[in-house]
Amino acid sequence: MIKTGNPVISIYTEMTPNPETMKFVANKLLYPGKSIDFPDEASAKPSLLAQELFTFPFVKSVFIASNFVTLTKTGETEDWQDIIPSIKQFLKEYLEEGKPVVNEEEVSSMKPESSNTVTADDDDVVKRIKELLENYVKPAVEMDGGAIQFKSYEDGRVNLMLQGSCSGCPSSMITLKAGIEGMMKRMIPEVKEVVAEAE
């Protein structure tokens, strides 16, 4: 079969529970199995895509995951409908040109992100917390354009970090308290409380 050029990329948008964020979904894997959060332009060095997105005056933060980008707009920007077409066009052209999304070497040189990956140092409770986050919480939260990362566990208290659309979202606290905390307490009796930590 003769390969002709790059595949045609289509981008569609999905609302998230956070009115300040919009999820742009591509028919292509951008960052398989991982996610990375760029809360501001200064943090965008590992991603050419994020750097270019920050050149739009209304982009406040960029979150890149498996096959989508979640953008948070600045408060002054009136309406998503006014800016969606230009972002979709930009993403389509960027991805069709096959430009890099995330530079792994740059990422690994950054401070290690909190992660839901179980490590040899994790005790039994932490292992169970991370597995629960990975298997139950991550798929649901990604549908809303965000991510929740494990930060720490101490004396029955789980610290999590909210990223993407979850960061600063009014309903994320309800999700955290009612959903995640409730589930963790049921499945992991050692857990007494779940709290969100700002970046």
PyMOL CGO cylinders between C-alpha atoms (Angstrom):
from pymol import cmd
from pymol.cgo import CYLINDER

trace = [
    CYLINDER, 0.00, 0.00, 0.00, 1.36, 3.41, -0.91, 0.3, 1, 1, 1, 1, 1, 1,
    CYLINDER, 1.36, 3.41, -0.91, 1.31, 5.81, 1.99, 0.3, 1, 1, 1, 1, 1, 1,
    CYLINDER, 1.31, 5.81, 1.99, 0.25, 9.27, 0.89, 0.3, 1, 1, 1, 1, 1, 1,
    CYLINDER, 0.25, 9.27, 0.89, 1.08, 12.01, 3.35, 0.3, 1, 1, 1, 1, 1, 1,
    CYLINDER, 1.08, 12.01, 3.35, -0.06, 12.20, 6.92, 0.3, 1, 1, 1, 1, 1, 1,
    CYLINDER, -0.06, 12.20, 6.92, -3.45, 10.98, 8.08, 0.3, 1, 1, 1, 1, 1, 1,
    CYLINDER, -3.45, 10.98, 8.08, -6.26, 13.49, 8.16, 0.3, 1, 1, 1, 1, 1, 1,
    CYLINDER, -6.26, 13.49, 8.16, -6.80, 14.64, 11.71, 0.3, 1, 1, 1, 1, 1, 1,
    CYLINDER, -6.80, 14.64, 11.71, -10.22, 15.48, 13.01, 0.3, 1, 1, 1, 1, 1, 1,
    CYLINDER, -10.22, 15.48, 13.01, -10.75, 17.42, 16.21, 0.3, 1, 1, 1, 1, 1, 1,
    CYLINDER, -10.75, 17.42, 16.21, -13.99, 17.67, 18.13, 0.3, 1, 1, 1, 1, 1, 1,
    CYLINDER, -13.99, 17.67, 18.13, -14.75, 19.50, 21.33, 0.3, 1, 1, 1, 1, 1, 1,
    CYLINDER, -14.75, 19.50, 21.33, -16.41, 18.29, 24.51, 0.3, 1, 1, 1, 1, 1, 1,
    CYLINDER, -16.41, 18.29, 24.51, -17.71, 20.46, 27.31, 0.3, 1, 1, 1, 1, 1, 1,
    CYLINDER, -17.71, 20.46, 27.31, -16.26, 19.68, 30.73, 0.3, 1, 1, 1, 1, 1, 1,
    CYLINDER, -16.26, 19.68, 30.73, -17.90, 20.23, 34.12, 0.3, 1, 1, 1, 1, 1, 1,
    CYLINDER, -17.90, 20.23, 34.12, -15.62, 23.26, 34.46, 0.3, 1, 1, 1, 1, 1, 1,
    CYLINDER, -15.62, 23.26, 34.46, -16.97, 26.19, 32.41, 0.3, 1, 1, 1, 1, 1, 1,
    CYLINDER, -16.97, 26.19, 32.41, -13.47, 27.65, 32.06, 0.3, 1, 1, 1, 1, 1, 1,
    CYLINDER, -13.47, 27.65, 32.06, -12.09, 24.54, 30.33, 0.3, 1, 1, 1, 1, 1, 1,
    CYLINDER, -12.09, 24.54, 30.33, -12.79, 22.85, 27.02, 0.3, 1, 1, 1, 1, 1, 1,
    CYLINDER, -12.79, 22.85, 27.02, -11.64, 19.41, 25.90, 0.3, 1, 1, 1, 1, 1, 1,
    CYLINDER, -11.64, 19.41, 25.90, -10.29, 19.10, 22.34, 0.3, 1, 1, 1, 1, 1, 1,
    CYLINDER, -10.29, 19.10, 22.34, -10.30, 15.44, 21.29, 0.3, 1, 1, 1, 1, 1, 1,
    CYLINDER, -10.30, 15.44, 21.29, -8.24, 14.17, 18.35, 0.3, 1, 1, 1, 1, 1, 1,
    CYLINDER, -8.24, 14.17, 18.35, -8.58, 10.97, 16.33, 0.3, 1, 1, 1, 1, 1, 1,
    CYLINDER, -8.58, 10.97, 16.33, -4.92, 10.32, 17.10, 0.3, 1, 1, 1, 1, 1, 1,
    CYLINDER, -4.92, 10.32, 17.10, -2.99, 9.38, 20.23, 0.3, 1, 1, 1, 1, 1, 1,
    CYLINDER, -2.99, 9.38, 20.23, -1.08, 12.41, 21.47, 0.3, 1, 1, 1, 1, 1, 1,
    CYLINDER, -1.08, 12.41, 21.47, 0.49, 11.09, 24.66, 0.3, 1, 1, 1, 1, 1, 1,
    CYLINDER, 0.49, 11.09, 24.66, -0.35, 7.39, 25.01, 0.3, 1, 1, 1, 1, 1, 1,
    CYLINDER, -0.35, 7.39, 25.01, -1.13, 6.20, 28.51, 0.3, 1, 1, 1, 1, 1, 1,
    CYLINDER, -1.13, 6.20, 28.51, 0.09, 9.41, 30.15, 0.3, 1, 1, 1, 1, 1, 1,
    CYLINDER, 0.09, 9.41, 30.15, -0.95, 12.93, 30.92, 0.3, 1, 1, 1, 1, 1, 1,
    CYLINDER, -0.95, 12.93, 30.92, 0.95, 16.12, 31.58, 0.3, 1, 1, 1, 1, 1, 1,
    CYLINDER, 0.95, 16.12, 31.58, -0.21, 19.42, 32.99, 0.3, 1, 1, 1, 1, 1, 1,
    CYLINDER, -0.21, 19.42, 32.99, 1.17, 22.84, 32.05, 0.3, 1, 1, 1, 1, 1, 1,
    CYLINDER, 1.17, 22.84, 32.05, -0.42, 25.27, 34.51, 0.3, 1, 1, 1, 1, 1, 1,
    CYLINDER, -0.42, 25.27, 34.51, 1.36, 28.25, 32.91, 0.3, 1, 1, 1, 1, 1, 1,
    CYLINDER, 1.36, 28.25, 32.91, 3.54, 29.22, 30.00, 0.3, 1, 1, 1, 1, 1, 1,
    CYLINDER, 3.54, 29.22, 30.00, 6.76, 28.89, 32.02, 0.3, 1, 1, 1, 1, 1, 1,
    CYLINDER, 6.76, 28.89, 32.02, 6.09, 25.19, 32.59, 0.3, 1, 1, 1, 1, 1, 1,
    CYLINDER, 6.09, 25.19, 32.59, 5.48, 24.41, 28.89, 0.3, 1, 1, 1, 1, 1, 1,
    CYLINDER, 5.48, 24.41, 28.89, 9.13, 23.84, 27.90, 0.3, 1, 1, 1, 1, 1, 1,
    CYLINDER, 9.13, 23.84, 27.90, 8.78, 20.05, 27.42, 0.3, 1, 1, 1, 1, 1, 1,
    CYLINDER, 8.78, 20.05, 27.42, 5.98, 20.46, 24.88, 0.3, 1, 1, 1, 1, 1, 1,
    CYLINDER, 5.98, 20.46, 24.88, 6.21, 22.39, 21.63, 0.3, 1, 1, 1, 1, 1, 1,
    CYLINDER, 6.21, 22.39, 21.63, 2.45, 21.94, 21.28, 0.3, 1, 1, 1, 1, 1, 1,
    CYLINDER, 2.45, 21.94, 21.28, 1.81, 23.54, 24.68, 0.3, 1, 1, 1, 1, 1, 1,
    CYLINDER, 1.81, 23.54, 24.68, 4.25, 26.36, 23.91, 0.3, 1, 1, 1, 1, 1, 1,
    CYLINDER, 4.25, 26.36, 23.91, 2.41, 27.17, 20.68, 0.3, 1, 1, 1, 1, 1, 1,
    CYLINDER, 2.41, 27.17, 20.68, -0.99, 26.96, 22.38, 0.3, 1, 1, 1, 1, 1, 1,
    CYLINDER, -0.99, 26.96, 22.38, 0.20, 29.52, 24.93, 0.3, 1, 1, 1, 1, 1, 1,
    CYLINDER, 0.20, 29.52, 24.93, 0.74, 31.99, 22.09, 0.3, 1, 1, 1, 1, 1, 1,
    CYLINDER, 0.74, 31.99, 22.09, -3.06, 32.33, 21.93, 0.3, 1, 1, 1, 1, 1, 1,
    CYLINDER, -3.06, 32.33, 21.93, -3.81, 35.24, 24.30, 0.3, 1, 1, 1, 1, 1, 1,
    CYLINDER, -3.81, 35.24, 24.30, -6.82, 33.51, 25.88, 0.3, 1, 1, 1, 1, 1, 1,
    CYLINDER, -6.82, 33.51, 25.88, -5.04, 30.26, 26.87, 0.3, 1, 1, 1, 1, 1, 1,
    CYLINDER, -5.04, 30.26, 26.87, -4.36, 30.14, 30.60, 0.3, 1, 1, 1, 1, 1, 1,
    CYLINDER, -4.36, 30.14, 30.60, -3.29, 26.50, 31.02, 0.3, 1, 1, 1, 1, 1, 1,
    CYLINDER, -3.29, 26.50, 31.02, -2.79, 23.38, 28.89, 0.3, 1, 1, 1, 1, 1, 1,
    CYLINDER, -2.79, 23.38, 28.89, -3.32, 19.75, 29.86, 0.3, 1, 1, 1, 1, 1, 1,
    CYLINDER, -3.32, 19.75, 29.86, -2.33, 16.99, 27.42, 0.3, 1, 1, 1, 1, 1, 1,
    CYLINDER, -2.33, 16.99, 27.42, -3.50, 13.38, 27.82, 0.3, 1, 1, 1, 1, 1, 1,
    CYLINDER, -3.50, 13.38, 27.82, -3.87, 10.25, 25.71, 0.3, 1, 1, 1, 1, 1, 1,
    CYLINDER, -3.87, 10.25, 25.71, -5.93, 11.61, 22.80, 0.3, 1, 1, 1, 1, 1, 1,
    CYLINDER, -5.93, 11.61, 22.80, -7.02, 15.04, 23.96, 0.3, 1, 1, 1, 1, 1, 1,
    CYLINDER, -7.02, 15.04, 23.96, -5.91, 18.50, 25.04, 0.3, 1, 1, 1, 1, 1, 1,
    CYLINDER, -5.91, 18.50, 25.04, -7.83, 20.36, 27.73, 0.3, 1, 1, 1, 1, 1, 1,
    CYLINDER, -7.83, 20.36, 27.73, -7.45, 24.14, 27.61, 0.3, 1, 1, 1, 1, 1, 1,
    CYLINDER, -7.45, 24.14, 27.61, -8.35, 26.55, 30.38, 0.3, 1, 1, 1, 1, 1, 1,
    CYLINDER, -8.35, 26.55, 30.38, -9.19, 30.03, 29.15, 0.3, 1, 1, 1, 1, 1, 1,
    CYLINDER, -9.19, 30.03, 29.15, -8.50, 33.29, 30.89, 0.3, 1, 1, 1, 1, 1, 1,
    CYLINDER, -8.50, 33.29, 30.89, -11.37, 34.90, 32.76, 0.3, 1, 1, 1, 1, 1, 1,
    CYLINDER, -11.37, 34.90, 32.76, -11.58, 37.87, 30.38, 0.3, 1, 1, 1, 1, 1, 1,
    CYLINDER, -11.58, 37.87, 30.38, -12.36, 35.67, 27.38, 0.3, 1, 1, 1, 1, 1, 1,
    CYLINDER, -12.36, 35.67, 27.38, -16.08, 35.84, 26.87, 0.3, 1, 1, 1, 1, 1, 1,
    CYLINDER, -16.08, 35.84, 26.87, -17.20, 32.77, 25.04, 0.3, 1, 1, 1, 1, 1, 1,
    CYLINDER, -17.20, 32.77, 25.04, -15.74, 29.45, 23.96, 0.3, 1, 1, 1, 1, 1, 1,
    CYLINDER, -15.74, 29.45, 23.96, -17.76, 29.59, 20.74, 0.3, 1, 1, 1, 1, 1, 1,
    CYLINDER, -17.76, 29.59, 20.74, -15.65, 32.56, 19.59, 0.3, 1, 1, 1, 1, 1, 1,
    CYLINDER, -15.65, 32.56, 19.59, -12.33, 30.76, 20.05, 0.3, 1, 1, 1, 1, 1, 1,
    CYLINDER, -12.33, 30.76, 20.05, -13.05, 27.07, 19.38, 0.3, 1, 1, 1, 1, 1, 1,
    CYLINDER, -13.05, 27.07, 19.38, -12.73, 27.33, 15.56, 0.3, 1, 1, 1, 1, 1, 1,
    CYLINDER, -12.73, 27.33, 15.56, -9.24, 28.84, 15.67, 0.3, 1, 1, 1, 1, 1, 1,
    CYLINDER, -9.24, 28.84, 15.67, -8.00, 26.27, 18.23, 0.3, 1, 1, 1, 1, 1, 1,
    CYLINDER, -8.00, 26.27, 18.23, -9.46, 23.35, 16.27, 0.3, 1, 1, 1, 1, 1, 1,
    CYLINDER, -9.46, 23.35, 16.27, -7.84, 24.59, 13.08, 0.3, 1, 1, 1, 1, 1, 1,
    CYLINDER, -7.84, 24.59, 13.08, -4.50, 25.09, 14.82, 0.3, 1, 1, 1, 1, 1, 1,
    CYLINDER, -4.50, 25.09, 14.82, -4.55, 21.59, 16.40, 0.3, 1, 1, 1, 1, 1, 1,
    CYLINDER, -4.55, 21.59, 16.40, -5.60, 19.95, 13.14, 0.3, 1, 1, 1, 1, 1, 1,
    CYLINDER, -5.60, 19.95, 13.14, -2.74, 21.57, 11.19, 0.3, 1, 1, 1, 1, 1, 1,
    CYLINDER, -2.74, 21.57, 11.19, -0.20, 20.98, 13.96, 0.3, 1, 1, 1, 1, 1, 1,
    CYLINDER, -0.20, 20.98, 13.96, -1.00, 17.27, 14.22, 0.3, 1, 1, 1, 1, 1, 1,
    CYLINDER, -1.00, 17.27, 14.22, -1.30, 16.74, 10.46, 0.3, 1, 1, 1, 1, 1, 1,
    CYLINDER, -1.30, 16.74, 10.46, 2.22, 18.13, 10.08, 0.3, 1, 1, 1, 1, 1, 1,
    CYLINDER, 2.22, 18.13, 10.08, 3.35, 15.44, 12.53, 0.3, 1, 1, 1, 1, 1, 1,
    CYLINDER, 3.35, 15.44, 12.53, 5.03, 17.92, 14.86, 0.3, 1, 1, 1, 1, 1, 1,
    CYLINDER, 5.03, 17.92, 14.86, 6.11, 16.65, 18.30, 0.3, 1, 1, 1, 1, 1, 1,
    CYLINDER, 6.11, 16.65, 18.30, 3.57, 16.81, 21.12, 0.3, 1, 1, 1, 1, 1, 1,
    CYLINDER, 3.57, 16.81, 21.12, 5.73, 16.13, 24.20, 0.3, 1, 1, 1, 1, 1, 1,
    CYLINDER, 5.73, 16.13, 24.20, 9.50, 15.76, 24.45, 0.3, 1, 1, 1, 1, 1, 1,
    CYLINDER, 9.50, 15.76, 24.45, 10.00, 12.81, 26.83, 0.3, 1, 1, 1, 1, 1, 1,
    CYLINDER, 10.00, 12.81, 26.83, 13.61, 13.75, 27.64, 0.3, 1, 1, 1, 1, 1, 1,
    CYLINDER, 13.61, 13.75, 27.64, 12.53, 17.21, 28.76, 0.3, 1, 1, 1, 1, 1, 1,
    CYLINDER, 12.53, 17.21, 28.76, 9.73, 15.71, 30.86, 0.3, 1, 1, 1, 1, 1, 1,
    CYLINDER, 9.73, 15.71, 30.86, 12.03, 13.30, 32.68, 0.3, 1, 1, 1, 1, 1, 1,
    CYLINDER, 12.03, 13.30, 32.68, 14.42, 16.14, 33.52, 0.3, 1, 1, 1, 1, 1, 1,
    CYLINDER, 14.42, 16.14, 33.52, 11.57, 18.04, 35.22, 0.3, 1, 1, 1, 1, 1, 1,
    CYLINDER, 11.57, 18.04, 35.22, 10.75, 17.46, 38.85, 0.3, 1, 1, 1, 1, 1, 1,
    CYLINDER, 10.75, 17.46, 38.85, 9.17, 14.03, 39.08, 0.3, 1, 1, 1, 1, 1, 1,
    CYLINDER, 9.17, 14.03, 39.08, 5.42, 14.41, 38.87, 0.3, 1, 1, 1, 1, 1, 1,
    CYLINDER, 5.42, 14.41, 38.87, 3.28, 12.79, 41.45, 0.3, 1, 1, 1, 1, 1, 1,
    CYLINDER, 3.28, 12.79, 41.45, 2.13, 9.55, 39.97, 0.3, 1, 1, 1, 1, 1, 1,
    CYLINDER, 2.13, 9.55, 39.97, -0.36, 6.75, 40.35, 0.3, 1, 1, 1, 1, 1, 1,
    CYLINDER, -0.36, 6.75, 40.35, 2.30, 4.18, 39.38, 0.3, 1, 1, 1, 1, 1, 1,
    CYLINDER, 2.30, 4.18, 39.38, 2.97, 1.70, 42.15, 0.3, 1, 1, 1, 1, 1, 1,
    CYLINDER, 2.97, 1.70, 42.15, 6.63, 1.66, 43.20, 0.3, 1, 1, 1, 1, 1, 1,
    CYLINDER, 6.63, 1.66, 43.20, 8.65, -0.76, 45.31, 0.3, 1, 1, 1, 1, 1, 1,
    CYLINDER, 8.65, -0.76, 45.31, 8.71, 1.75, 48.20, 0.3, 1, 1, 1, 1, 1, 1,
    CYLINDER, 8.71, 1.75, 48.20, 4.91, 1.93, 48.48, 0.3, 1, 1, 1, 1, 1, 1,
    CYLINDER, 4.91, 1.93, 48.48, 3.36, 0.29, 51.48, 0.3, 1, 1, 1, 1, 1, 1,
    CYLINDER, 3.36, 0.29, 51.48, 0.23, -1.85, 51.17, 0.3, 1, 1, 1, 1, 1, 1,
    CYLINDER, 0.23, -1.85, 51.17, -2.26, 1.00, 51.72, 0.3, 1, 1, 1, 1, 1, 1,
    CYLINDER, -2.26, 1.00, 51.72, -0.55, 3.28, 49.16, 0.3, 1, 1, 1, 1, 1, 1,
    CYLINDER, -0.55, 3.28, 49.16, -0.51, 0.43, 46.61, 0.3, 1, 1, 1, 1, 1, 1,
    CYLINDER, -0.51, 0.43, 46.61, -4.25, -0.06, 47.04, 0.3, 1, 1, 1, 1, 1, 1,
    CYLINDER, -4.25, -0.06, 47.04, -4.91, 3.71, 46.80, 0.3, 1, 1, 1, 1, 1, 1,
    CYLINDER, -4.91, 3.71, 46.80, -2.91, 3.99, 43.56, 0.3, 1, 1, 1, 1, 1, 1,
    CYLINDER, -2.91, 3.99, 43.56, -4.57, 0.94, 42.03, 0.3, 1, 1, 1, 1, 1, 1,
    CYLINDER, -4.57, 0.94, 42.03, -7.99, 2.34, 42.85, 0.3, 1, 1, 1, 1, 1, 1,
    CYLINDER, -7.99, 2.34, 42.85, -7.08, 5.70, 41.30, 0.3, 1, 1, 1, 1, 1, 1,
    CYLINDER, -7.08, 5.70, 41.30, -5.69, 4.05, 38.17, 0.3, 1, 1, 1, 1, 1, 1,
    CYLINDER, -5.69, 4.05, 38.17, -8.53, 1.56, 37.62, 0.3, 1, 1, 1, 1, 1, 1,
    CYLINDER, -8.53, 1.56, 37.62, -11.61, 3.47, 38.76, 0.3, 1, 1, 1, 1, 1, 1,
    CYLINDER, -11.61, 3.47, 38.76, -10.93, 7.18, 39.03, 0.3, 1, 1, 1, 1, 1, 1,
    CYLINDER, -10.93, 7.18, 39.03, -8.65, 7.86, 36.05, 0.3, 1, 1, 1, 1, 1, 1,
    CYLINDER, -8.65, 7.86, 36.05, -11.03, 6.64, 33.28, 0.3, 1, 1, 1, 1, 1, 1,
    CYLINDER, -11.03, 6.64, 33.28, -13.95, 8.66, 34.66, 0.3, 1, 1, 1, 1, 1, 1,
    CYLINDER, -13.95, 8.66, 34.66, -11.94, 11.83, 35.23, 0.3, 1, 1, 1, 1, 1, 1,
    CYLINDER, -11.94, 11.83, 35.23, -10.32, 11.65, 31.79, 0.3, 1, 1, 1, 1, 1, 1,
    CYLINDER, -10.32, 11.65, 31.79, -13.78, 11.67, 30.23, 0.3, 1, 1, 1, 1, 1, 1,
    CYLINDER, -13.78, 11.67, 30.23, -14.17, 15.10, 31.82, 0.3, 1, 1, 1, 1, 1, 1,
    CYLINDER, -14.17, 15.10, 31.82, -10.81, 16.28, 30.46, 0.3, 1, 1, 1, 1, 1, 1,
    CYLINDER, -10.81, 16.28, 30.46, -8.77, 16.08, 33.64, 0.3, 1, 1, 1, 1, 1, 1,
    CYLINDER, -8.77, 16.08, 33.64, -6.55, 13.91, 35.78, 0.3, 1, 1, 1, 1, 1, 1,
    CYLINDER, -6.55, 13.91, 35.78, -6.11, 13.16, 39.44, 0.3, 1, 1, 1, 1, 1, 1,
    CYLINDER, -6.11, 13.16, 39.44, -2.66, 12.22, 40.66, 0.3, 1, 1, 1, 1, 1, 1,
    CYLINDER, -2.66, 12.22, 40.66, -1.62, 10.67, 43.95, 0.3, 1, 1, 1, 1, 1, 1,
    CYLINDER, -1.62, 10.67, 43.95, 0.58, 12.98, 46.05, 0.3, 1, 1, 1, 1, 1, 1,
    CYLINDER, 0.58, 12.98, 46.05, 0.89, 11.39, 49.49, 0.3, 1, 1, 1, 1, 1, 1,
    CYLINDER, 0.89, 11.39, 49.49, -0.76, 9.33, 52.19, 0.3, 1, 1, 1, 1, 1, 1,
    CYLINDER, -0.76, 9.33, 52.19, -0.29, 9.93, 55.89, 0.3, 1, 1, 1, 1, 1, 1,
    CYLINDER, -0.29, 9.93, 55.89, -2.32, 9.03, 58.98, 0.3, 1, 1, 1, 1, 1, 1,
    CYLINDER, -2.32, 9.03, 58.98, -5.47, 8.12, 57.05, 0.3, 1, 1, 1, 1, 1, 1,
    CYLINDER, -5.47, 8.12, 57.05, -5.32, 11.23, 54.86, 0.3, 1, 1, 1, 1, 1, 1,
    CYLINDER, -5.32, 11.23, 54.86, -4.85, 10.95, 51.10, 0.3, 1, 1, 1, 1, 1, 1,
    CYLINDER, -4.85, 10.95, 51.10, -3.50, 14.00, 49.24, 0.3, 1, 1, 1, 1, 1, 1,
    CYLINDER, -3.50, 14.00, 49.24, -4.38, 14.20, 45.57, 0.3, 1, 1, 1, 1, 1, 1,
    CYLINDER, -4.38, 14.20, 45.57, -3.48, 16.71, 42.87, 0.3, 1, 1, 1, 1, 1, 1,
    CYLINDER, -3.48, 16.71, 42.87, -6.14, 17.86, 40.42, 0.3, 1, 1, 1, 1, 1, 1,
    CYLINDER, -6.14, 17.86, 40.42, -5.08, 18.62, 36.85, 0.3, 1, 1, 1, 1, 1, 1,
    CYLINDER, -5.08, 18.62, 36.85, -6.64, 19.73, 33.59, 0.3, 1, 1, 1, 1, 1, 1,
    CYLINDER, -6.64, 19.73, 33.59, -10.34, 20.50, 33.83, 0.3, 1, 1, 1, 1, 1, 1,
    CYLINDER, -10.34, 20.50, 33.83, -10.43, 19.22, 37.43, 0.3, 1, 1, 1, 1, 1, 1,
    CYLINDER, -10.43, 19.22, 37.43, -8.16, 22.03, 38.58, 0.3, 1, 1, 1, 1, 1, 1,
    CYLINDER, -8.16, 22.03, 38.58, -10.28, 24.91, 39.81, 0.3, 1, 1, 1, 1, 1, 1,
    CYLINDER, -10.28, 24.91, 39.81, -13.52, 23.26, 38.76, 0.3, 1, 1, 1, 1, 1, 1,
    CYLINDER, -13.52, 23.26, 38.76, -16.49, 23.96, 41.04, 0.3, 1, 1, 1, 1, 1, 1,
    CYLINDER, -16.49, 23.96, 41.04, -17.80, 20.40, 40.77, 0.3, 1, 1, 1, 1, 1, 1,
    CYLINDER, -17.80, 20.40, 40.77, -14.41, 18.73, 41.27, 0.3, 1, 1, 1, 1, 1, 1,
    CYLINDER, -14.41, 18.73, 41.27, -14.68, 19.17, 45.03, 0.3, 1, 1, 1, 1, 1, 1,
    CYLINDER, -14.68, 19.17, 45.03, -18.00, 17.31, 45.02, 0.3, 1, 1, 1, 1, 1, 1,
    CYLINDER, -18.00, 17.31, 45.02, -16.44, 14.56, 42.91, 0.3, 1, 1, 1, 1, 1, 1,
    CYLINDER, -16.44, 14.56, 42.91, -13.49, 14.41, 45.26, 0.3, 1, 1, 1, 1, 1, 1,
    CYLINDER, -13.49, 14.41, 45.26, -15.49, 14.33, 48.48, 0.3, 1, 1, 1, 1, 1, 1,
    CYLINDER, -15.49, 14.33, 48.48, -18.63, 12.46, 47.51, 0.3, 1, 1, 1, 1, 1, 1,
    CYLINDER, -18.63, 12.46, 47.51, -17.18, 10.20, 44.86, 0.3, 1, 1, 1, 1, 1, 1,
    CYLINDER, -17.18, 10.20, 44.86, -13.53, 9.44, 45.46, 0.3, 1, 1, 1, 1, 1, 1,
    CYLINDER, -13.53, 9.44, 45.46, -13.44, 9.81, 49.24, 0.3, 1, 1, 1, 1, 1, 1,
    CYLINDER, -13.44, 9.81, 49.24, -16.57, 7.70, 49.63, 0.3, 1, 1, 1, 1, 1, 1,
    CYLINDER, -16.57, 7.70, 49.63, -15.22, 4.95, 47.39, 0.3, 1, 1, 1, 1, 1, 1,
    CYLINDER, -15.22, 4.95, 47.39, -11.81, 4.93, 49.06, 0.3, 1, 1, 1, 1, 1, 1,
    CYLINDER, -11.81, 4.93, 49.06, -13.25, 4.74, 52.56, 0.3, 1, 1, 1, 1, 1, 1,
    CYLINDER, -13.25, 4.74, 52.56, -15.39, 1.77, 51.50, 0.3, 1, 1, 1, 1, 1, 1,
    CYLINDER, -15.39, 1.77, 51.50, -12.63, -0.09, 49.68, 0.3, 1, 1, 1, 1, 1, 1,
    CYLINDER, -12.63, -0.09, 49.68, -9.66, 0.92, 51.84, 0.3, 1, 1, 1, 1, 1, 1,
    CYLINDER, -9.66, 0.92, 51.84, -10.72, 1.12, 55.51, 0.3, 1, 1, 1, 1, 1, 1,
    CYLINDER, -10.72, 1.12, 55.51, -7.45, 2.83, 56.50, 0.3, 1, 1, 1, 1, 1, 1,
    CYLINDER, -7.45, 2.83, 56.50, -8.44, 5.94, 54.52, 0.3, 1, 1, 1, 1, 1, 1,
    CYLINDER, -8.44, 5.94, 54.52, -10.21, 8.54, 56.65, 0.3, 1, 1, 1, 1, 1, 1,
    CYLINDER, -10.21, 8.54, 56.65, -10.08, 11.62, 54.42, 0.3, 1, 1, 1, 1, 1, 1,
    CYLINDER, -10.08, 11.62, 54.42, -9.23, 12.65, 50.85, 0.3, 1, 1, 1, 1, 1, 1,
    CYLINDER, -9.23, 12.65, 50.85, -8.01, 16.19, 50.17, 0.3, 1, 1, 1, 1, 1, 1,
    CYLINDER, -8.01, 16.19, 50.17, -6.94, 18.06, 47.05, 0.3, 1, 1, 1, 1, 1, 1,
    CYLINDER, -6.94, 18.06, 47.05, -3.67, 19.86, 46.95, 0.3, 1, 1, 1, 1, 1, 1,
    CYLINDER, -3.67, 19.86, 46.95, -3.11, 22.81, 44.68, 0.3, 1, 1, 1, 1, 1, 1,
    CYLINDER, -3.11, 22.81, 44.68, -0.14, 22.48, 42.34, 0.3, 1, 1, 1, 1, 1, 1,
]
cmd.load_cgo(trace, "trace")
